[in-house]
Amino acid sequence: MAELLNSTDRRTKYCGEFRESDIGARVCVMGWVQRQRDLGSLIFIDLRDRSGIVQLAFDEATEKSIFDTAFGIRAEYVLCAKGVVRKRSSVNTNIPTGLVEIAVDELKVLSGAQTPPFAIEENSDVKPELRLKHRYLDLRRPDLQRNLMARSRISGIARRYFEEQGFLDIETPCLIKPTPEGARDYLVPSRVHPGKFYALPQSPQLYKQLLMLSGFDRYFQIARCFRDEDLRADRQPEFTQIDLEMSFITQDVIIEVVEGFLKRLFKEFKGMDITLPLQRMTYAEAMDRFGSDKPDLRFGMELKDLTGIARGCSFKVFASAVENGGSVRGINVKGGGKFSRKEIDSLTEYVKSYKAKGLAWLKKNNGEVSSSYAKFLSPEENAAIEAALGLEDGDLLLIVADRSGVVYDSLGALRCECARRLGLIKKGDYKMLWITEFPLLEYSEEDGRYYAKHHPFTMPMEEDLPFLETEPEKVRSIAYDIVINGTEAGGGSIRIHTPDIQTRMFHALGMTDEESQTKFGFLLDAFKYGTPPHGGLAFGLDRLVTLMLELDDIRDVIAFPKVQNASELMTMCPALPDEKALDELSIAVTKTED
């Protein structure tokens, strides 16, 4: 039967904190049983909490009733144990507490436990679905507990830094007005206003801008955000941002403040000194050199433009791509000459997932050359391509010919995949840079209209404003992303702060004045009362923690994550409410999953 704690049962230290200096002290510890070892006249119990493990010892000197209780204890029982710290007869150098143990003379079983569906141990090799179904058990694992403690520590570093920089921690609403731009909103029906809905915020964007209008100058928040979009490896439907906004500033000021945070974070958390200022690269240069607006600089394999060579060449695949307004680009995979044909075929399938029609290749290994395209080109054309890509023995040339967007996407991803396969990405190597001058708008062939590249409140670059109505694809924005090891860790912009430019932006997005007023009238009205120049940035906290811990799965830094279909396996949400709740909300459900 489980026992209760009394007023004298107070934990002296966490289990993992005991050291040789504690020998002789009488202590009280509490935690979960990692394992029990019965050696006949000796019983040892490894007691675990979030700090680690300490050994409890029971021997001939132990009172019989306590010894008998220890005999019946199993994994995951919850205990309160009291006793004297002594030196272990058999030292365990694998744990920090390995020099000592606690000779128990008082023991309470606070809770029993069934055999768990998987072992609670470091890096447990268990199917993710089973782990997430029993997430409360999964979270007992030491590696996940360290991850979440690290997340808490990173949040604390952020809070302290931004408070020191004069930022005010201000909460913004979680029930807001639905907005049409960006990702799909999560909607919340209103009982008080039948037929109307709140939205959960995709970010605090409009509210933090309004705080700047209100004169708060520097705002900061660790904010919960929600987006109803398809999940990826680094994306969840609900996520957390380190969100900030500043008034009376320029892009350079924001970048300096954020770089100061990164310097503090890497020094305190990783013990690393990063050199400031960080590299800056325009969006156009990043796409041209790396095929991505979040380039990984830890390895080479930069894209080379072969369009001039391909124009009018004798290989129809290359020539037609140029004729149709596309481009031809390639990368040189140093050391890729050893790849087998099967491996190259798998790379071809890989780029097809990025809508590329195929992958042209040439490899040179021990002086022997083989290729999928060389026979279709003249010797001069082959020589020009090899020179442009810097072919040497041991190299593999990979080329994509298609629409430029497809070429960038496929080669940008392919260089990262090749780096992974060749083991070029080293642990502990961090490369950071800013990407600037993003396009303000991007055109959707499917919808036949322009969308905001970041969001519709991003300030265009002043010199590009004349093109907003006539050639909107030429307009660059004062927007910036901080990229760490090929991942967008954060992004922001200078915001539009005048009604006329904001109205022009809404027109460029296809909104009429009436639509703009209906959807964003509160913002346009606020702009009439004196608006300071302002801008900000938001870090994805989940991504940032994942990067700092060098993990592959963002779910390992989130306490209760969702799976691919945006459901939670532990509580089985989302779920259908009862009829009474739906009636109160004036909602009828017309379709449910089978």
N, C-alpha and C positions, 0 to 999 in steps of 0.2 A: 504494500500500500504506500502511496506517495505521502511524503511528510511535508510539513510546511516550515517556512523560515520563521525565526523569531527575531527579536530586536538585537540579539547578540551575534546573529549570523551575518557578518559583514565581510565582504571580500577584502583581503589584505592587498593583493596584487592580481593582475592578470596572470594566467598560467605561464605564458611565455616570457615573463619578466624576471623569474627567479635566477639568481646567480650564486656563485661561491660565497659572496659577501653576506648572503642571507642565512648561512649555516648557523644553526642554533636558535633561530627565530621561530616563534610560534605563529602560525599563519592560518588563514581561511581562504580556500579556493572554491570556485564554482565553475561548472562547465559540462561538456558532453564527453561521454566515454568514447575514445577512439578505438581502443581495444583492451581486452582483459586477458592476462596470461596467468594460468594456474600452474604453478610448479610444485604442487603438493603442500609443503610447509610454507611456501612463499606465494603470494599473489601480487602481481603488479598491474596497475591500471594506468593507462595513458589518458590523462584528462586534457581536453581540448577546449579552447575558446578562440576568439578572433585573433589573439596575440600569438598563439602557438600551443605547445604541449608541455606538460610537466608530468613526471612519473609519481604516482602514489604507491606507497609500499605497505604491505601487510605481512607480518611474520609471527614468530612464536610469542613475541611480546605484545601482540595485538589482542585486545579483549575478544573472546570467542564469538560473542554476538556480532561484533563488527566484522570479524574475519568471515563468519558465515554469510553475512550480508554481501561482502565483497565477492564471495564465491558465486553468488547468484546473479551478479551484474553482467550485463551484455552491452554490446556496441550501441551507442546513441542514448543510453540512460543519462539522465541529468542528475548530477550529484552536487552536494555541498560537503566538503571535507575539511577537517581541521587536524593539525598536527604540527610537528617540529621538522624544520628543514635540516637535512643531513647530507653528507657526502655520499654519492653513489659508489657502491663497490665495483660496479662495472660501468665505466664512463662511456657515454654515447656522444661521439664528436659530431654527429650529423644534425644535432639540434642545439640551440643556444643554451637550453637548460640541462644539457647532458652531463654536467658535473654534479648535479644535486637531485634529491628526491624528497618527498614529504612522507615521513613516518606517521600514518594516520591513526589518531586515537578517538576521533569523533566522525561519524559518517551519516549523512542523510540522503536517501534516494528521493529526489524531488519529483521525478517523473520516470516511468518506465518507457520502453520503446519496442515496437515490433521490428523485425529485421527489415531494413530499408530495401527498396527495389534495386539499389546500386550502392557500391561502396563509396563512403564519404572519404575521398582521398584526392591527393594532388593530381591534376591532369588526368582525371578519370576518363577512360576510353568507353564512353557510354553514348548511345544514340542521342542526338540533340533533342528529339521529340520526347524521349523518356525523361531527360534532364529537365526540360521545360515544363512537362506535366507535373513534376514534383520539384518545382523551382525552389521551394522553401528548404528542401534537402540539398539541392544543388548549390545553394548559396552558403551552405556550411563548409563547402570545400575551401581549403586554404588559399588556392590561387584566385578564386572568385572573390573571396573576402579581401584579399590584398588589392584586387582591382578596384573594388568599391571604396576601400579606405583611401586608395590613391586618388580616386575621383573626388572624394571629400577634401583631400589635401589640396588638390589643384583648384577647386572652388574657393577654398580659403585663401590661397595665394592671390587669386583674382580679386576677391573682395578687399583684401588688405591693400593691394597695389592701387586699385582704382579709388578707394577711399582716400589714400594718401595723395592722389592726384586731384582731389577736390570733387569727385563724382558723388552724387546723391543716389542712394538706393531707393527707387520709387517703383511701386507695383503698378501694373496696368491691368485692365479688365481681361477676364477670360471669356466673357459673354459679350460679343461685339456684333456689329452689323455685317451681314454677308457682303463680300466684295467680289467683283467679277474677274479680276486679273490674277495671274499667278496660278498656283495649283488649285485643285478642287477643295472647297471648304468642307469641314465637318459641320453639319447643321444640328442645332438643338431646338426642338419645338418649344414654343411658349404656351403654357397653360393659361396665363392671364390674358394673352393676346392671341386668341384662336386663329390658326391659319398663318401665323407669322413665326419667324425663326430667328434665333441667334446663330452666329457662327463662332467656332473656336478659332482663336487667332493663329494664322500662319506665322506671324511674327508680331511684335508690338509696334510695327512700323509707323502707322498713323498716329498712335498715341504718343510715341516718343517725339515725333515731330511737333505735336501740339504742346508737349512739355517745353520744347524749345521756344515756341511762341509765348508760353506762359512765363518765360524768364528764368527757368531753372538752370540754364547754361550747361551743366554737365550731368547727364543722367546715366545710371547704370542699373542693370537688373540681371539676375540669373533667371531667365524666363522660360516657361513651358510653352511650346509651340506645337501646332497640329496641322498636318497636311494629308488630305485624302488622296494619296497617289500610290502607284505600284511600288512595292518595296524592292530595294537592292541590298547588296551586302553591307553597305555603309549608310542605310537609310531606314528609319522607323516612322510610323504614322504619328507618333508623339515623340518629341525630342526636346532638348534643352539648349538654350543659347546663352552665352555670355554677351549681353546686349549693351551697347553704349551709344550715346549721342552727345554731340557738342555743338555749341553756338559760337559765332564770331570766329570761325576758323577756316583754314584751307585744307586741301588734301594732305599737304606736307605735315601739318600739325597733327592730324589724326594718325598718320603713319608713324610719326615720331612717338606718340603716346603708346600706340599698340606695340611698336618695337621695344619700348621700355618694358612693357608687360612680358613680352616673350623673353627678353634678357633675364628678367627676374625669375620667370617660370623655369627656364632651363638651368639657371644657376641653383635655385633652391631645390628643385625636384630632381634634376639629373646631375647636378654638380658640373655642368658644362658652361663654358663661357662662349657666347656667340658674338661675332663681330658685327657691329652696326656702323653705318646703315646697311640694311639688307639690299641685295641686288634688286633692281627694278627692270621689268621687261614689258614692252607693249603687247597687247593682245595680238596684233598683226605679226610681230616678230615671233611670239611663242607659237602661233599656228604654223608659220613658215618653217621654223626650225624643228618643232617637236610634234606638230599635228594636234596639239592640245592646248587648252587655256589653263591647264594645271600640269605643267611639265615636270617630270621627275629628272632632276639634274644629277643624280647619283651615278649616272653612266652616260655614255655617248649615244651613238647611233642616231645622229641628227638626220632629219629628212633633207634630201637634195632634190632640187627641181630639175626634172629631165624633160620638161615640156618643150623647150626649144629644140632639143635633139629629136624628140618624138614627132614634132610637127612635120607632116608630109613624109614620114619614114616608111620603109617598105613593110613594116609589121602593122597590119590593119588594126589590131587591138589597141596599139598605142596611138596610131594616127587618128582613128575615129574618135577616141576620147577627146583629143585636142580639137578636132573639127566640131564636136558637139558642145564646145565651151568648157570642157573639163580640163584636167591636167594629168600629168604623169610624174610621179615622184617615187623615190626609193630610199632604202636605208642599207648600210653596210654592217652586217652582223659579224664583227671580229670574232674569230673562233668558231663561227657557224659552219665553216667548210666541212667539219666533221659530222654534221647532221646527216642522218640517213634519208633516203627518199621518203620513207614512211613518216619521219619527223617533219619533213618539209610539207608533205601532204596534209599533216595535221595542222600546220600553220595556215595552209590554204583554207581549210575548213574554219579555222579560227577567224580569219578576216571576213569570211562570208557572213558571220554573225553580225558584222558591222556594215552589211549590205554591199560589200565589194563582190564583183562578179568572179574574181579569181586573183591569183597571185603569180606573177612572173618571177623566175628565180634563176640565178647563176651561182655556182659554187666552184671554188678552186681549192683543191686539196692535194698536197704533195705534187704540185705541178700539173695535175689533171683537171681539166675544165669540163663541167657538164652544165646544161642549161635547158630551160623550157622554152626559151625565146630566141636564142642566139642564131639559130639556123634561118630565122625569118628576116634577119637584118644583114646589112652589108658589113664587111669588115670595118669600114670607117665608122659606121653607126655603133657597132659593138665597142669599138675602141673608145669612142666618145663617152658612152655610158660608163664603161669601166674606169675611165679617167675621172669622170665627174663624181663617181662613188668611191674612188681611191682603192680599187681592187688590189689586194695582195694575196699571196698564198695563205690558205687557211680561212679565207673570207667567204661569206655567203651574202649575195646581193638579193634583196627582195624588193619588188616593184609593183605598184598598183596604178592602174590607169582607169579613171572613172570621173564622175562629177567631183569637183574639188572637195566638197563637204565629205563625201564618202572616202576620198583619198586621205584626207586629214584624220578622220575618225579611225579608219582601219590601220593606217601606219602608226598613228599615235598610240593605239593600243598594242599593236604588234611589237613595237620596240620594247615596251614594258614586258610583254610576254616572253620575248627572246632573252631579255635580261634575267628574268626569273629562271628560265631553263638553263642558262649558262652560269647561274650563281653569282651574278654581278652585284646583287643588292646585299650589302653588308649590314649586320645589326649594329646599332649605335651610330650610324652615319646619317646625319641630318643635313639636308640642303633646303634652304628656304629662299623664297623670292616673292616679290610683289608683281602681279600682273595688272597693268593699267590700260586706260584708253579702250575699254570694251566698246563694241558697237552699241548704240543706244537702242536700236530696234533690230528685230530679225523677222524675215518674211516667211509666212507659212503658205506653201503651195497648196496644201490641202484646204485651208480656209480662205485663201486669197486675200490675206490681210497681214498687217504688221502686229507683232507683239513686243512688249518691252523685254529686253535682254535680261535686265535685273528686275526692276519694278517701275511702274509708271510715274514715280516721284523722283527719278534720277535726273540730275542736272546734265543737259547736253554741254559739250565743250563750246565755249563762246564763239570760237572761230567757225564752228560747224553749224551754228544756228540758222544761217541763211538757207541751208539745204533741207531743213526740216519738212517743209511742204513740197519741195520739188524733187529732191533726191535723198529721201530719208535713210537709205542704206549707207550713205556716206557719213552720217552723223555719228561721232564718237561721244562717249559719255565720260563724266568725271567719276568713274567707278574703279574699284580696286579690290583685288582678291589677294589674300595671303595664302601662299601655297607651300606646303611642307611635304617633301618626299612624294610628290605627285598627287597629293590630296588637297582639295580646297578646304583649308581649316577655318577660314573666315572670309567674309566679304562685306563690302559696304560702298558708300558713295556720298558725294555731296548732293544734297537734296535741292529740288526746285523750291524757291521761296517767294516767287512772284506770281500773281494770278494770271498774267498774260502768258508767261512761258508754260505754266501748268495747263492752261486752256489749250495752247498750241499742241502740247504733248497729248492731251486727250483727243484732239482732232486727228493727230497722226495715228492714233490707235483705233480710229474709226468711230469715236463717240460723238454724238451730237451734243450741243450745249445743254439740251434738256436731259439727256442721259447723264452727262457729267454732273449736273446739278442734283439729280436724283440720287446718284451713287456717292458723290463726293462733295456735295454742296457745303457740308459743315467745314471741310478743309478749305475750300475756295473762299468761303465767308471769313474764316479765321485769317486768311492771308491779307485781308483788307485792313487789318488793324495793326500793322507794323510787324514784320517778320524778319528776324535776324538770319543772315546766312548760316546754314547749319549742315551737319553731316554726321555720319556715324559708321559703325561697323558691328557685326555680330559674329562671334566665334560659335561654331557648333561644338558644344562642350563634349558631347559623346564622341565625336570624331577626334577632338583634341586629346582626350584621355586615351583613346585607342592608339593614337600616334605616339604619345609619350610613353606608353607601355609596350609599344611595338607589337601589338596584337593584330590578328587578321579579322576577327569577328567583332563588330560593334556591339553585339548582344552581350559580350562578356564584360562590358563596363556599364550595363544597364541592369538594375535589379530585377525588373519584371518586364522583359521585352516581348514584342509580338513576333509571330512567324511570318512566312512569305505571304500568306493571304490575309494579313492584318488581324489575325485572331490571337488570343492568348490561351494556350493549352491548359494552363493550371485552373483558371476559373471558367474556361469555356465561353469567354465573351468574344464577340457580341452575342447577345441572346434576345429572344423575343419577349417583350414585356407582357404582363397580363392584360386582359381586355379592359379592365377598369382603368388602368393607367393610360391606355391608348384612348379610351373614351374621354378622359379628362383633358387630353391633349388635342381632341378633335381630329384624331388620325385613324385612318383605316389602312390596314396592311393588305395589299393586293397581290404581293408575290413574296414567297419565302424560299429558302434553299430546300431541296429535297432531302 
